[in-house]
Structure formats: structure tokens, C-alpha cells
């Protein structure tokens, strides 16, 4: 069962999307749009707030399918998802270029931050490697490698993992055990428990960051991340196009602007 197409076309024709008709709401609850979402975007509140606000404005149900950006994009290509919200721009662009997904829209902008442990108390607290306040991420990563400081790499295939790999390449460093380990679960929690360094989305750090970790490096343009939504070519759930238009429009920009650590996409 799918959402009535005529009801959704009527919604798309409106400049401000009103609440969907009760019949469309009932159908969407029986057949919600499956939106794959990078786990960090859910944990930071971005994806879930988009989902809630869209449902409130349109009455159309969206089912969030959490995962890592790379596997989600593979599932999108296979038609197992109606749309995907990820922060893996290179992989997204490649999928679109190959004609395996389409309707890619920029919906939010954020950045990654490098966090790590502090030793000492109060104003006398210092990080063991001495990179706190560094603005060049490559310089910071070189110092971490030279000190062989414990570093927890984000979960393989996540948006943070893909960006971390690119940053290590920019630093001309090939991180390796025993000082570098790849997280099998939650990199932030693991880094906190082990007193290690890690790279995460600022929005996630602002919503879930905790001691003994502190922000070490941010502000390098190479740490900027973009969040896109795109649709599958293999399936055509009628709510997917509506969601893309809504989330990249005025209402979506308002949601992104309301969340700490994220900025709305340019109008």
C-alpha cells in the first residue's frame, strides 16, 4: 500500500505544505517512507528532528533506518531504502554520477571536531600531546602519531570514519595499531572510557560529549561536513520526493538552524 499520489501532488503544489488529508495520513502509517539515516545524525538530533517536523507539517510518516553512511548508500542503490540522509559527499556524488540514485539535496552543514583527554584540574588542565587549540588538523594528527597517543577511529563506513581517513591522508600519516584502534561500536564512549582521542561531528559532541574528554581541534575548513538527502532509482515511494523538497526548503532550514552544531543549507 502506498500514499495516494494525488494527495501528495496537491501538497507539493502548495507554497507552504499544509497537513495531509486524513486518508493520506492513514496510508502513510501503513506504508511509511523508509529513510536511511547516518547514526550520528540521529544521535545528534538532526535526523529525528527532521522526521518529527516533517510529520507534523504533512501528516506523512517516515521510518528512520539507522546505520552507517556507506552501507546505507549501498542499500539505497539496491532499492532497500526510499531515501538516505548521509554525510559522505564523495560516495553520494559517485552514486549519483553512476545513475544509481538521484534527487540529491544539501540539507545541513556541520563540521567535525577532534576531542581528547585532559590531565589535571581546572585552568591547569592540559592535554597530554599539547594539541589543544590547534587550528590545523593535519598538524594535530602528526603530533598524535608522533606521540603514539591512543586514537579511537570512528566505526568503519560511518561518515566520520570516511572523513577521518581523508584527514589522515592529508596529514600523510597511515595510522596503525597499537596506538590506533577502530571502534566496533560507539567511538565517543570508547574514547571517553579509554582516555583516547577521536573525531566526531560537532553536533554529536554538543549533544553527547562528556568528561574526561574536551574539544581539542576545530575550525579547519577540511573538517567541514555536508549532509545530503537523496532518493533511490529502484523504488519510487511518493513521499520521498515530498520529503526531499520539504527538508531542503524553508521548513527544513528552520529545523537545521534550531539545532546546536548544525547550520542550515544555503537558500
N, C-alpha and C positions, 0 to 999 in steps of 0.2 A: 504494500500500500504506500502511496506517495502523496505528498502535499498537492492539493489542487493547483494546477499551473495557472489557471486564470486568476485565482485569488492572489498568487504571488506576483503576477504581471501587473495587477492593479496596484500592489504595494510598491513595485519598482517605479511605476509611473508617477507616484506621489513625490513631491519635493521633500516632504517630511513624512517618514514612514509611520503610519498610524498602527494601532493594534490590529492584528489579523482577525478575520472573522472567526467566530467560534468553531465553525466546521473545519477551517484550516488548522486551528489550534489542535483540535482532536486528532486530525490526521497526522500532524507532525509529532504528536506524542506517541502514536502508534509506529511511526517510521521517522525517528529523529535523524537529522543530518549527522553523520559521523565525522567529527573534526579531530584529526590527529594533532596533538599539541606537545611541543617540547616540554619535558617535565619541569625544567627551570622556569618556564613561562607560566606554568600552573602554580608552582610553589611561590613565585614572586607575586602572584595575584593577577598578572596581566591577562592570561587566557581565561581565567574564571570570571573576571570582571567583564570582559568582552562577552562571554557566554550569557551572563546574567542580564546585562544591559540590553543585549540583542533580544533576548527572550521577553524582557519587559516591554520593549518598544514594539515588537512584532507579534508576540504570542507564539512564535515558532520555536520548537525545541531543538537544541543542539546537544549532542552527546560528545563529551570530551573523551578522547582516547589518548591517554598519556604515553609518552615514550621518548626516545632519543631522536634527534633530528634526522640522522642518516637512515635508520630503519623506517622511520615514518615516511620519508620521501620514497623509499623503496615500496612501501605498502601503498602509497598514493599512486605510484606508477602502475601497480598491479590492479588497481581499482578496488582495493580493500577499504579505502577511505574516500569520502566525498571531497574532502579538502584537508589541507595541512597548514599548521601555523608553526613555523620553524625559524631559527636564527642561524642558518647555514647558507649564506648567499651564494657561494661558489657552486655548491651542489644543486641548489634550486635553479640557478641560471643554466647549468648544464642540462638539467631535466627539461627545462622549458625549451632550450635550443634544440634538443633532440625530438621535440614534439611529443613528449611523454606526459606533460602536464601543461596547464595554461592558466590564463587569467591571474597572473602573479601580481600582487599588490603590496606596496610598502605600507605597513600599518603602525609601526612604532620604531623608535630609535633609542638605543641604550649604549652601554659600554661595559667592558669587563674591568674588574679590579683585582689586583694581586693582594692577597691578605696573608698574614703570617703571625707568629707568636711574638709576644713581648716578654722581656725579662726585667724584673724589678717592679716597683710600685709608683703610681702617680706620675709626676713630671720627670722623674728619674728613670722611668721605664724605657728600655731600649730594645730594638730587635737584634737578635744575635749576629746577623750578617751586615747590618748597617745600611739597609736599602730604604728605610722609611723616609718618605718624602721625595724619593727619586721620581723623575718625570719621564725618563727614557726606559721603557720596558726592556729593551734589549740589554742595556747596561745592567739592569737589576737581575735579569736572568743569568747573565755571565757571572755575576758575583755569587749567585746561588750555586751555580755549577762549580765554581772555583772552591767554594766552601763546602761543597757536597752536602748542602743543607737539605733536610728532609722535605720533599716536594710530593704532594699527592695530585696526580694528574686526574682531571675530570673523567667521568665514565666514558668509555670508548663509544664513539658515534654520536655523542651529545654535541650541541652547538658549542659549548665551552671547550670540549675536547678538540674539535676541529680548529677552533681559533687558537687554542694553546699550541697546537702543532705548528701553526703558521708563525706564531711569535717565537717559538724556539728556533725555527728555521731562520727568522730574521736576525736572531742573536748568534747564528752559526754554531749552535750547540745541539748535540744529539743527546738528550737526557737518557740516563741509564741507571739500572739498579747498581748498588743497593740504596742510593740516596733518593732515586726517583721511583715511585710506585704508582701504578694506575689503579684508581679506585674501582671497586667492584659494586659499590652502592652509592652512598651519599658522600661526595668528596669533601663538602664543607664540614660535616660531622666528623669524618675521619681525620681531617686536618686538625680540627679542634681537639680531638681526643689524643692525637699524637704530637701536638705542638709543632705542626708542619705548615708549610706554605701551600697555597693553591690559588687558582684563578677561577673566579666566578662572575656571573652577571651582577652588576651593581644593584639591580632591583632585588635579586635574591639575597645579597649581602644585607641590604637595608631592612629586609623583612625577617631574615633568619640568622643574621650574623651574631656571634656571641664570643665571650672571652673563653680562652686566653688569646684569641685572635684579634688583630687590629688591621685596619687598612694600611697597606704599605706603599703601593704604587697605583696611581691612576692619572688620567689626563693625557696620555699618549694617544694621538689620533689613530694609531694602529690598533687600539683597543676598542674602538667603536664597533658596535654590532647593530645590525638591522634585522627587524622582524617582518617577515612577509607571510601572506596567506596565498595559497594557490589551489586550483581545482584539478581534479583528475580528468583525463580524457576518456577513461574507460567506463565511467559511470556519470550520470547526469542528474543528481538529486536537485530538484528545482529550488531548494533553499540555499544551495551552495553559492549560486550567483548572487542571490539577495544578501547573504552574509558578507560576501566579499565587498559588495557595494556599500553596505552599511558600515562595516568595520574600517574601511578606508575613507569614509566620508566624515561629515561634521560630528556625528554622534560618536563614532569610533575615536576620533581625535580628542574629544572631550574625555572619554574614558582613559586614554593613554596619558593625558595631561594631569589627571587626578591621582596617578599612582607614583609613589616615590621610586626614583631610579629609572624612570622611563620618560621619554618625550614623545609627543605626537608626531606623526609623519607630516612633512611639509604639505601645506594645502595645494 
